[in-house]
Amino acid sequence: MASHRKTVVRLLARIGAFVLAAVLALILIIRFVNPPYSSLMIADALAGRTLKHRWVALQDISPHLVRAIVTFEDARFCSHWGVDWNAVEDAIERAGKRGVGPRGASTIAMQTAKNLFLWPRRSYVRKAIEIPLAYVMSALWPKRRMLEIYLNIAQWGSGVFGIEAAARHHFRTSAAKLTLRQSAQLAAALPNPHVRSAGRPGPKTRALARRMEQRLKQGGAPLDCIYAK
């Protein structure tokens, strides 16, 4: 019995080591090669949804959209390396006051890890995998590459993946031509694209987008790690 347990443990350890090595190799490859699909795209395709997706380089995405996404999804994107622990502490403090679980602390790196490799349903298991993946990806990818991948796999509706498909689906324009208002509406819809529509926002989403637009006119998050001065 003891020898059988040792055999099982060794087998599991080998499988774990193989999976870890495969993921690390895949992350290294993705630094230079655009991933054709993400785990969320595959899940939508298996559910029978038609996918809308077209890859676009970061330099061909409107700076309005880039600033909007960084400002409202991960304002300290340029200053942390995968996980923003200040945001985590803030989320825990807010959750304690409201009596609910902590939300709103996911960085762009963490969301990229989830969208690319994991599953959408919240769980401690997913978060336990997501955080180290975010650190590894941040160590191996430049900030520009991280943001480029995120914007190309983020979901903006049922079957709508990536900012180019989102711009065409919601506004019949390209990612390069998105205006400040359109960018604010896309940012407002991003946390829950199955409920909030960027192209046809409801009253709450429209009001949120307007507040975002006003904030962007006043500045926004620093983008020095994305646009060299």
Contacts in CASP RR format, 6 or more apart in sequence:
PFRMAT RR
TARGET T0000
AUTHOR 0000-0000-0000
METHOD contacts of the structure
MODEL  1
MASHRKTVVRLLARIGAFVLAAVLALILIIRFVNPPYSSLMIADALAGRT
LKHRWVALQDISPHLVRAIVTFEDARFCSHWGVDWNAVEDAIERAGKRGV
GPRGASTIAMQTAKNLFLWPRRSYVRKAIEIPLAYVMSALWPKRRMLEIY
LNIAQWGSGVFGIEAAARHHFRTSAAKLTLRQSAQLAAALPNPHVRSAGR
PGPKTRALARRMEQRLKQGGAPLDCIYAK
23 117 0 8 1.000
23 133 0 8 1.000
24 136 0 8 1.000
27 133 0 8 1.000
27 136 0 8 1.000
27 137 0 8 1.000
27 140 0 8 1.000
27 141 0 8 1.000
28 140 0 8 1.000
30 116 0 8 1.000
30 141 0 8 1.000
30 149 0 8 1.000
31 140 0 8 1.000
31 141 0 8 1.000
31 145 0 8 1.000
34 55 0 8 1.000
34 149 0 8 1.000
34 152 0 8 1.000
35 116 0 8 1.000
35 149 0 8 1.000
35 153 0 8 1.000
37 45 0 8 1.000
38 115 0 8 1.000
38 116 0 8 1.000
38 117 0 8 1.000
38 153 0 8 1.000
38 161 0 8 1.000
39 115 0 8 1.000
39 116 0 8 1.000
39 117 0 8 1.000
39 118 0 8 1.000
39 119 0 8 1.000
40 115 0 8 1.000
40 120 0 8 1.000
40 153 0 8 1.000
40 155 0 8 1.000
40 161 0 8 1.000
41 51 0 8 1.000
41 53 0 8 1.000
41 153 0 8 1.000
41 159 0 8 1.000
41 161 0 8 1.000
43 119 0 8 1.000
43 120 0 8 1.000
44 51 0 8 1.000
44 158 0 8 1.000
44 159 0 8 1.000
44 161 0 8 1.000
45 51 0 8 1.000
49 158 0 8 1.000
49 159 0 8 1.000
50 159 0 8 1.000
51 159 0 8 1.000
51 161 0 8 1.000
52 159 0 8 1.000
52 160 0 8 1.000
52 161 0 8 1.000
52 165 0 8 1.000
52 168 0 8 1.000
52 169 0 8 1.000
53 152 0 8 1.000
53 160 0 8 1.000
53 161 0 8 1.000
53 162 0 8 1.000
53 164 0 8 1.000
53 165 0 8 1.000
54 162 0 8 1.000
54 164 0 8 1.000
54 165 0 8 1.000
54 168 0 8 1.000
55 152 0 8 1.000
55 164 0 8 1.000
56 152 0 8 1.000
56 163 0 8 1.000
56 164 0 8 1.000
56 174 0 8 1.000
56 175 0 8 1.000
56 176 0 8 1.000
57 148 0 8 1.000
58 66 0 8 1.000
58 144 0 8 1.000
58 147 0 8 1.000
58 148 0 8 1.000
58 151 0 8 1.000
58 226 0 8 1.000
60 174 0 8 1.000
60 175 0 8 1.000
60 176 0 8 1.000
61 151 0 8 1.000
61 163 0 8 1.000
61 175 0 8 1.000
61 176 0 8 1.000
61 178 0 8 1.000
62 175 0 8 1.000
62 176 0 8 1.000
62 177 0 8 1.000
62 178 0 8 1.000
62 179 0 8 1.000
62 183 0 8 1.000
63 227 0 8 1.000
64 178 0 8 1.000
64 179 0 8 1.000
64 180 0 8 1.000
64 182 0 8 1.000
64 183 0 8 1.000
64 216 0 8 1.000
65 151 0 8 1.000
65 163 0 8 1.000
65 175 0 8 1.000
65 178 0 8 1.000
65 182 0 8 1.000
65 183 0 8 1.000
65 186 0 8 1.000
65 187 0 8 1.000
66 147 0 8 1.000
66 151 0 8 1.000
66 223 0 8 1.000
66 226 0 8 1.000
67 183 0 8 1.000
67 216 0 8 1.000
67 219 0 8 1.000
67 220 0 8 1.000
67 221 0 8 1.000
67 223 0 8 1.000
68 180 0 8 1.000
68 183 0 8 1.000
68 184 0 8 1.000
68 186 0 8 1.000
68 187 0 8 1.000
68 212 0 8 1.000
68 216 0 8 1.000
69 108 0 8 1.000
69 147 0 8 1.000
69 150 0 8 1.000
69 151 0 8 1.000
69 183 0 8 1.000
69 186 0 8 1.000
69 187 0 8 1.000
69 190 0 8 1.000
70 77 0 8 1.000
70 78 0 8 1.000
70 108 0 8 1.000
70 147 0 8 1.000
70 221 0 8 1.000
70 223 0 8 1.000
70 226 0 8 1.000
71 187 0 8 1.000
71 212 0 8 1.000
71 215 0 8 1.000
71 216 0 8 1.000
71 220 0 8 1.000
71 221 0 8 1.000
72 187 0 8 1.000
72 188 0 8 1.000
72 190 0 8 1.000
72 212 0 8 1.000
73 108 0 8 1.000
73 111 0 8 1.000
73 187 0 8 1.000
73 190 0 8 1.000
74 84 0 8 1.000
74 107 0 8 1.000
74 108 0 8 1.000
74 109 0 8 1.000
74 221 0 8 1.000
75 220 0 8 1.000
75 221 0 8 1.000
76 84 0 8 1.000
76 86 0 8 1.000
76 87 0 8 1.000
76 221 0 8 1.000
77 107 0 8 1.000
77 108 0 8 1.000
77 143 0 8 1.000
77 147 0 8 1.000
77 221 0 8 1.000
77 225 0 8 1.000
78 143 0 8 1.000
78 221 0 8 1.000
78 222 0 8 1.000
78 223 0 8 1.000
78 224 0 8 1.000
78 225 0 8 1.000
78 226 0 8 1.000
79 222 0 8 1.000
80 107 0 8 1.000
81 109 0 8 1.000
81 135 0 8 1.000
81 138 0 8 1.000
81 139 0 8 1.000
82 107 0 8 1.000
82 109 0 8 1.000
82 110 0 8 1.000
82 134 0 8 1.000
82 135 0 8 1.000
82 137 0 8 1.000
82 138 0 8 1.000
83 107 0 8 1.000
83 109 0 8 1.000
83 110 0 8 1.000
83 131 0 8 1.000
83 134 0 8 1.000
83 135 0 8 1.000
84 105 0 8 1.000
84 107 0 8 1.000
87 104 0 8 1.000
87 105 0 8 1.000
87 107 0 8 1.000
88 102 0 8 1.000
88 105 0 8 1.000
90 105 0 8 1.000
91 102 0 8 1.000
91 103 0 8 1.000
91 104 0 8 1.000
91 105 0 8 1.000
92 102 0 8 1.000
92 105 0 8 1.000
94 102 0 8 1.000
95 101 0 8 1.000
95 102 0 8 1.000
95 103 0 8 1.000
106 114 0 8 1.000
106 130 0 8 1.000
107 134 0 8 1.000
108 146 0 8 1.000
108 147 0 8 1.000
108 150 0 8 1.000
109 134 0 8 1.000
109 135 0 8 1.000
109 137 0 8 1.000
109 138 0 8 1.000
109 146 0 8 1.000
110 130 0 8 1.000
110 131 0 8 1.000
110 134 0 8 1.000
111 150 0 8 1.000
111 154 0 8 1.000
112 134 0 8 1.000
112 137 0 8 1.000
112 146 0 8 1.000
112 149 0 8 1.000
112 150 0 8 1.000
112 153 0 8 1.000
113 129 0 8 1.000
113 130 0 8 1.000
113 133 0 8 1.000
113 134 0 8 1.000
113 137 0 8 1.000
114 120 0 8 1.000
114 126 0 8 1.000
114 130 0 8 1.000
115 150 0 8 1.000
115 153 0 8 1.000
115 154 0 8 1.000
115 155 0 8 1.000
116 149 0 8 1.000
116 153 0 8 1.000
117 129 0 8 1.000
117 133 0 8 1.000
118 126 0 8 1.000
118 129 0 8 1.000
118 130 0 8 1.000
118 133 0 8 1.000
119 126 0 8 1.000
137 146 0 8 1.000
138 146 0 8 1.000
141 149 0 8 1.000
143 225 0 8 1.000
143 226 0 8 1.000
144 225 0 8 1.000
144 226 0 8 1.000
147 226 0 8 1.000
151 162 0 8 1.000
151 163 0 8 1.000
151 175 0 8 1.000
152 161 0 8 1.000
152 162 0 8 1.000
152 163 0 8 1.000
152 164 0 8 1.000
153 161 0 8 1.000
153 162 0 8 1.000
154 161 0 8 1.000
154 162 0 8 1.000
154 163 0 8 1.000
154 166 0 8 1.000
154 190 0 8 1.000
155 161 0 8 1.000
155 162 0 8 1.000
155 193 0 8 1.000
156 162 0 8 1.000
156 163 0 8 1.000
156 165 0 8 1.000
156 166 0 8 1.000
156 169 0 8 1.000
156 170 0 8 1.000
156 186 0 8 1.000
156 189 0 8 1.000
156 190 0 8 1.000
156 193 0 8 1.000
156 198 0 8 1.000
157 166 0 8 1.000
157 169 0 8 1.000
157 193 0 8 1.000
157 194 0 8 1.000
157 197 0 8 1.000
158 194 0 8 1.000
160 166 0 8 1.000
160 169 0 8 1.000
160 170 0 8 1.000
160 193 0 8 1.000
163 175 0 8 1.000
163 178 0 8 1.000
163 186 0 8 1.000
164 174 0 8 1.000
164 175 0 8 1.000
166 175 0 8 1.000
166 186 0 8 1.000
166 198 0 8 1.000
167 173 0 8 1.000
167 174 0 8 1.000
167 175 0 8 1.000
167 177 0 8 1.000
167 178 0 8 1.000
167 182 0 8 1.000
167 186 0 8 1.000
168 174 0 8 1.000
170 182 0 8 1.000
170 185 0 8 1.000
170 186 0 8 1.000
170 197 0 8 1.000
170 198 0 8 1.000
170 199 0 8 1.000
170 200 0 8 1.000
171 178 0 8 1.000
171 182 0 8 1.000
171 198 0 8 1.000
171 199 0 8 1.000
173 182 0 8 1.000
178 186 0 8 1.000
180 213 0 8 1.000
180 216 0 8 1.000
180 217 0 8 1.000
181 209 0 8 1.000
181 213 0 8 1.000
182 198 0 8 1.000
183 216 0 8 1.000
184 209 0 8 1.000
184 210 0 8 1.000
184 212 0 8 1.000
184 213 0 8 1.000
184 216 0 8 1.000
185 198 0 8 1.000
185 199 0 8 1.000
185 201 0 8 1.000
185 205 0 8 1.000
185 206 0 8 1.000
185 209 0 8 1.000
186 198 0 8 1.000
187 209 0 8 1.000
187 212 0 8 1.000
188 196 0 8 1.000
188 198 0 8 1.000
188 201 0 8 1.000
188 205 0 8 1.000
188 208 0 8 1.000
188 209 0 8 1.000
188 212 0 8 1.000
189 196 0 8 1.000
189 197 0 8 1.000
189 198 0 8 1.000
189 199 0 8 1.000
189 201 0 8 1.000
189 205 0 8 1.000
196 202 0 8 1.000
196 205 0 8 1.000
197 205 0 8 1.000
201 209 0 8 1.000
END
